[in-house]
Amino acid sequence: MEDCFSLAALPLRRTDGAAGLRACSRVTERAGLTLSEGEITRLLERRAAALRDTGRVEFGEGILPKLIYAFYDSPWLAPDNYADTLAELQDLFYYYKNESLGRLTDDALLAAMRKAFDGPAQGSLEYLGGTALDRLCRELRGGEGDADDDG
């Protein structure tokens, strides 16, 4: 039965999300943050890789537009690393979506990510992914791991 249909065989059309990202870029331009066509292409390629790596399937534009609108006015984003930061945030989103065992909606995870990114992480993607979101997912799974771990 598994030979009948494989989602891995379905190609991600790069144009599926490009128009949405261009529209986002027009809005974020007010904050001095824009995406070039090359950056849009790389973000869409990174999305495909992140979905493959996490075993997730997504239809439509994906999480990137929501992620952009959730983060673009953060004081920790800068034009020189905006696209790279979005790529890392996207990877973290998909990873922690799995780690949360489906107990968080997309919007709830994005809100938690933004709160931690602007708060204790102070813009550090390493802290966000290695501490803040890990702690959140441990709590969602019933406190497994070291409850006294502050780092």
C-alpha positions as CSV (number, residue, x, y, z in Angstrom):
1,M,0.0,0.0,0.0
2,E,2.8,2.4,0.8
3,D,4.1,2.1,-2.8
4,C,0.8,3.5,-4.1
5,F,1.3,7.1,-3.0
6,S,4.3,9.0,-1.7
7,L,4.1,12.6,-0.6
8,A,7.9,12.8,-1.0
9,A,7.4,12.4,-4.7
10,L,5.3,15.6,-4.9
11,P,7.5,18.5,-5.9
12,L,7.1,21.8,-4.1
13,R,6.5,24.4,-6.7
14,R,8.7,27.4,-5.9
15,T,6.0,29.8,-7.2
16,D,3.4,28.5,-4.7
17,G,4.7,30.8,-1.9
18,A,6.7,33.4,-3.8
19,A,3.7,35.7,-4.5
20,G,2.8,35.7,-0.8
21,L,6.3,36.4,0.3
22,R,6.5,39.3,-2.2
23,A,3.3,40.7,-0.6
24,C,4.8,40.3,2.8
25,S,7.9,42.1,1.7
26,R,5.9,45.1,0.6
27,V,4.4,45.4,4.1
28,T,7.6,44.8,6.0
29,E,9.4,47.4,3.9
30,R,7.9,50.0,6.3
31,A,10.2,48.5,9.0
32,G,13.2,48.5,6.6
33,L,13.0,44.7,6.0
34,T,12.7,43.4,2.5
35,L,13.4,40.1,0.7
36,S,15.1,39.9,-2.7
37,E,13.9,37.4,-5.3
38,G,17.0,35.3,-4.4
39,E,16.2,35.4,-0.7
40,I,12.6,34.4,-1.5
41,T,13.8,31.4,-3.5
42,R,16.2,30.4,-0.8
43,L,13.4,30.6,1.9
44,L,11.1,28.4,-0.2
45,E,13.9,25.9,-0.7
46,R,14.6,25.9,3.0
47,R,10.9,25.4,3.7
48,A,10.9,22.3,1.5
49,A,14.0,21.0,3.3
50,A,12.5,21.7,6.7
51,L,9.3,20.0,5.9
52,R,11.2,17.0,4.6
53,D,13.5,16.9,7.6
54,T,10.6,17.0,10.1
55,G,8.3,14.7,8.1
56,R,5.7,17.4,7.8
57,V,3.3,18.1,5.0
58,E,2.0,21.5,4.3
59,F,-0.3,22.9,1.6
60,G,-0.6,26.4,0.3
61,E,1.8,29.2,1.2
62,G,3.0,27.6,4.4
63,I,3.9,29.3,7.7
64,L,6.3,31.9,6.3
65,P,3.8,34.7,5.7
66,K,2.4,34.2,9.3
67,L,5.9,34.0,10.6
68,I,6.9,37.2,8.8
69,Y,3.9,39.1,10.1
70,A,4.5,37.8,13.6
71,F,8.1,38.9,13.8
72,Y,8.8,41.8,11.3
73,D,8.4,44.5,13.9
74,S,10.7,42.8,16.5
75,P,13.5,45.1,17.7
76,W,15.9,42.2,17.2
77,L,15.5,41.9,13.5
78,A,18.0,43.7,11.2
79,P,18.0,44.2,7.5
80,D,21.5,42.6,7.1
81,N,20.4,39.2,8.5
82,Y,16.6,39.3,8.0
83,A,16.3,36.5,5.5
84,D,18.7,34.3,7.4
85,T,16.8,34.9,10.6
86,L,13.5,34.1,8.9
87,A,15.0,30.8,7.7
88,E,16.1,29.9,11.2
89,L,12.8,30.8,12.7
90,Q,11.0,28.7,10.1
91,D,13.2,25.7,10.9
92,L,12.5,26.2,14.6
93,F,8.8,26.5,14.0
94,Y,8.6,23.2,12.2
95,Y,10.9,21.4,14.7
96,Y,8.9,22.6,17.7
97,K,5.6,22.0,16.0
98,N,6.6,18.4,16.0
99,E,8.1,18.6,19.5
100,S,4.8,20.0,20.9
101,L,3.1,16.8,19.9
102,G,0.3,18.8,18.2
103,R,-0.7,20.5,21.4
104,L,0.0,24.0,20.0
105,T,-1.8,25.7,17.2
106,D,0.4,27.5,14.7
107,D,-0.7,30.8,16.1
108,A,0.0,29.8,19.7
109,L,3.5,28.5,18.7
110,L,4.2,31.7,16.8
111,A,3.1,33.8,19.8
112,A,5.3,31.8,22.2
113,M,8.2,32.1,19.8
114,R,7.8,35.9,19.5
115,K,7.4,36.4,23.2
116,A,10.6,34.4,23.9
117,F,12.5,35.9,21.0
118,D,11.8,39.5,22.2
119,G,12.0,38.6,25.9
120,P,14.5,36.2,27.5
121,A,16.2,35.3,24.2
122,Q,16.8,38.9,23.3
123,G,17.0,38.0,19.6
124,S,19.2,35.0,20.1
125,L,18.1,32.2,17.9
126,E,20.4,29.8,19.8
127,Y,18.6,30.6,23.1
128,L,15.2,30.6,21.5
129,G,15.7,27.1,20.0
130,G,17.9,25.6,22.7
131,T,16.2,26.8,25.9
132,A,13.0,28.8,25.6
133,L,11.1,26.6,23.2
134,D,12.6,23.4,24.6
135,R,11.3,24.3,28.0
136,L,7.8,25.1,26.6
137,C,7.6,21.7,24.8
138,R,8.8,19.9,28.0
139,E,6.0,21.5,29.9
140,L,3.5,20.5,27.2
141,R,4.7,16.9,27.4
142,G,4.0,16.9,31.1
143,G,7.3,18.2,32.6
144,E,9.6,15.5,31.3
145,G,13.2,16.3,31.8
146,D,14.9,18.4,34.5
147,A,12.3,20.7,36.0
148,D,15.0,22.7,37.8
149,D,16.9,23.4,34.5
150,D,17.1,27.2,34.2
151,G,19.4,27.3,31.2
